[in-house]
Amino acid sequence: MKLAYYPGCVARATGKEYEISTRSVCSALGIELEEIDDWNCCGATHVSNELVAVGLAARNLARTELPVMTGCSICYSKLRSAVLRLEDNGVKRKVNSVLEREYTGAEVKHLIEVIMEVLEGADDGVIASLEGLKVAPYYGCLLTRPCGGIDSPENPAVLEKLLRTLGAEPVDFRLKMKCCGGPIFMTEEAAASDTAFKILECAKESGADAIMVVCPLCHLMLDANQHAMEKKFGAEIDLPVLYVTQLTGLALGLGVEELGMGMNSVSPAPVLEKLEAARGAEEEEGEVC
């Protein structure tokens, strides 16, 4: 499988571990990524002019004839929104009038879709399962929007399905679609922190060993800011926040360096120790049998 790869701006900044683990997992699954040349910002939430945002996304999509894959939920939502808006011939004419390469149409996939497609078609895709691990699947607010994409906007289940495929147990997590507060963090830090902390508390109370995220901004809010929020609210959370690719990589038998896990702010050591203990017990049981 060969796909055009759109990293997104954050992949080369605060989301480096997502970039590293994405490339490692895709390589392990036999997915060939061809990075879009000279790509630009997807036209994310800070671009207030809709036509400009659509134009920015269209420029990326027009630079390849391959299906476009991205791992960032914000980029995925923006690229898909642009595809829908560009069905309007008037919008498409305006956008194409300023593009160096004409936009003629595009298919946009999220990394999760690609991983699921490969794993479901493989006989032995998962080498070392995540059995015994309880994970809170966190969707955030943009993965399933606009509707008609990866899953239902009201009642999605794709992350739970992936976790079960990997051998983990998805926990019931009532705040799994609540916004992390990232988009307002710079202007309303107190409100954003309060929202993110409630999500972490809810995941902790659900009995999860970790949270699985699919967006670099969500990861920044829940992982990088977790220690500061613990201090602010006077409560210990200590809950690892792992990218979907990091958990998938562990199930594929990839190492922590290949998955960029040393870059996570909250140590993933408890998750690694639990998996090692579970696999050790399984091996001992096999020897007895």
ZAMARGU-4260 file (C-alpha; in steps of 0.2 Angstrom, whole numbers, plus 5000, padded with zeros to 4 digits):
<rodrens>
0) 5000/5000/5000 | 5007/5017/4995 | 5000/5033/5002 | 5004/5052/5001 | 5009/5057/5019
5) 5004/5074/5026 | 5013/5076/5042 | 5005/5093/5048 | 5015/5107/5056 | 5015/5099/5074
10) 5023/5083/5068 | 5040/5093/5067 | 5038/5102/5083 | 5029/5096/5099 | 5022/5080/5091
15) 5039/5073/5086 | 5035/5056/5095 | 5019/5055/5084 | 5029/5057/5068 | 5042/5044/5074
20) 5030/5031/5079 | 5019/5034/5063 | 5034/5030/5052 | 5039/5015/5062 | 5022/5008/5063
25) 5019/5011/5044 | 5035/5003/5040 | 5031/4988/5051 | 5014/4986/5042 | 5021/4987/5025
30) 5013/5004/5021 | 5024/5015/5010 | 5023/5034/5014 | 5027/5047/5001 | 5028/5064/5009
35) 5019/5077/5000 | 5032/5089/4993 | 5032/5107/4999 | 5017/5105/5010 | 5010/5119/5020
40) 4998/5122/5035 | 4981/5113/5033 | 4972/5129/5036 | 4969/5124/5055 | 4957/5133/5067
45) 4967/5149/5068 | 4964/5153/5049 | 4947/5163/5051 | 4944/5165/5032 | 4935/5150/5026
50) 4941/5152/5008 | 4959/5154/5013 | 4958/5139/5024 | 4950/5129/5010 | 4964/5135/4998
55) 4978/5130/5010 | 4971/5113/5011 | 4968/5111/4992 | 4986/5116/4989 | 4992/5101/4999
60) 4979/5089/4991 | 4983/5095/4973 | 5001/5090/4975 | 4998/5072/4974 | 4987/5059/4965
65) 4989/5046/4979 | 4976/5045/4993 | 4982/5057/5007 | 4985/5050/5024 | 4987/5061/5040
70) 4988/5056/5058 | 4982/5073/5066 | 4964/5074/5069 | 4964/5093/5066 | 4972/5091/5049
75) 4961/5076/5045 | 4945/5087/5048 | 4952/5102/5039 | 4957/5092/5024 | 4940/5083/5023
80) 4931/5099/5026 | 4940/5106/5011 | 4936/5091/5000 | 4917/5094/5004 | 4918/5113/5001
85) 4927/5110/4984 | 4912/5100/4978 | 4905/5117/4975 | 4911/5122/4957 | 4912/5141/4962
90) 4923/5138/4977 | 4934/5126/4966 | 4936/5139/4953 | 4941/5153/4965 | 4954/5141/4974
95) 4961/5134/4957 | 4963/5152/4951 | 4977/5155/4964 | 4985/5137/4964 | 5000/5132/4954
100) 4993/5115/4953 | 4975/5112/4949 | 4964/5103/4962 | 4954/5090/4953 | 4948/5079/4968
105) 4956/5069/4983 | 4954/5055/4995 | 4958/5059/5013 | 4962/5045/5026 | 4966/5045/5044
110) 4980/5035/5050 | 4968/5024/5061 | 4958/5019/5045 | 4974/5013/5037 | 4980/5004/5052
115) 4964/4995/5054 | 4963/4991/5035 | 4980/4982/5036 | 4977/4973/5053 | 4960/4966/5047
120) 4968/4960/5031 | 4983/4952/5040 | 4984/4934/5046 | 4997/4938/5060 | 4998/4957/5060
125) 4999/4958/5079 | 5015/4950/5086 | 5014/4954/5104 | 4996/4958/5110 | 4992/4972/5123
130) 4982/4959/5133 | 4979/4964/5151 | 4981/4983/5147 | 4965/4994/5151 | 4965/5009/5139
135) 4954/5025/5139 | 4950/5029/5120 | 4950/5048/5118 | 4943/5054/5102 | 4943/5073/5106
140) 4931/5084/5096 | 4937/5084/5078 | 4941/5066/5073 | 4923/5062/5068 | 4919/5079/5060
145) 4913/5083/5048 | 4901/5068/5047 | 4903/5055/5034 | 4921/5051/5038 | 4929/5039/5049
150) 4915/5035/5061 | 4899/5041/5069 | 4900/5059/5076 | 4888/5054/5090 | 4893/5037/5095
155) 4910/5032/5087 | 4918/5015/5091 | 4933/5014/5079 | 4946/5017/5093 | 4938/5003/5104
160) 4938/4992/5089 | 4957/4995/5086 | 4961/4992/5105 | 4952/4975/5105 | 4961/4971/5089
165) 4977/4975/5098 | 4972/4964/5113 | 4969/4978/5125 | 4953/4982/5135 | 4944/4998/5131
170) 4937/5006/5146 | 4920/5015/5147 | 4925/5033/5146 | 4911/5046/5146 | 4922/5061/5142
175) 4930/5053/5127 | 4923/5066/5115 | 4925/5081/5125 | 4936/5095/5118 | 4953/5095/5127
180) 4953/5114/5129 | 4968/5115/5117 | 4961/5128/5105 | 4958/5140/5119 | 4973/5137/5130
185) 4982/5153/5125 | 4967/5165/5128 | 4958/5155/5142 | 4971/5145/5151 | 4961/5142/5167
190) 4946/5136/5157 | 4957/5125/5146 | 4966/5117/5161 | 4950/5114/5170 | 4943/5105/5155
195) 4958/5094/5152 | 4960/5090/5171 | 4942/5083/5171 | 4946/5072/5156 | 4961/5065/5165
200) 4951/5062/5181 | 4937/5054/5172 | 4950/5042/5163 | 4959/5038/5179 | 4942/5034/5188
205) 4937/5023/5174 | 4952/5011/5179 | 4963/5015/5164 | 4981/5011/5163 | 4983/5024/5149
210) 4974/5036/5138 | 4975/5033/5119 | 4975/5049/5109 | 4975/5053/5090 | 4979/5072/5090
215) 4995/5081/5094 | 4985/5095/5102 | 4976/5083/5113 | 4992/5075/5118 | 5000/5091/5122
220) 4985/5096/5134 | 4984/5079/5142 | 5002/5073/5143 | 5014/5089/5143 | 5003/5099/5154
225) 4998/5085/5166 | 5011/5088/5179 | 5007/5107/5179 | 4989/5102/5181 | 4992/5090/5196
230) 5001/5104/5205 | 4988/5117/5201 | 4973/5106/5207 | 4983/5097/5221 | 4979/5079/5214
235) 4989/5065/5207 | 4984/5058/5191 | 5001/5050/5184 | 4992/5043/5169 | 5002/5039/5153
240) 4995/5047/5137 | 5000/5037/5122 | 4998/5040/5104 | 4988/5027/5094 | 5004/5023/5085
245) 5014/5020/5101 | 5001/5007/5107 | 5000/4999/5090 | 5019/4999/5089 | 5020/4990/5106
250) 5007/4977/5100 | 5018/4975/5084 | 5034/4971/5095 | 5042/4988/5091 | 5054/4996/5104
255) 5052/5011/5114 | 5065/5021/5104 | 5056/5016/5088 | 5040/5024/5095 | 5048/5039/5102
260) 5041/5035/5120 | 5056/5043/5128 | 5048/5060/5123 | 5032/5058/5132 | 5031/5069/5147
265) 5022/5057/5158 | 5032/5041/5159 | 5025/5026/5150 | 5035/5014/5162 | 5020/5008/5171
270) 5012/5003/5154 | 5028/4994/5149 | 5030/4985/5165 | 5012/4979/5165 | 5014/4972/5147
275) 5031/4964/5152 | 5023/4956/5167 | 5008/4949/5157 | 5019/4942/5144 | 5031/4934/5156
280) 5016/4926/5165 | 5009/4920/5148 | 5026/4912/5144 | 5028/4904/5161 | 5010/4896/5158
285) 5015/4890/5141 | 5031/4882/5148 | 5020/4873/5161 | 5008/4867/5148
</rodrens>
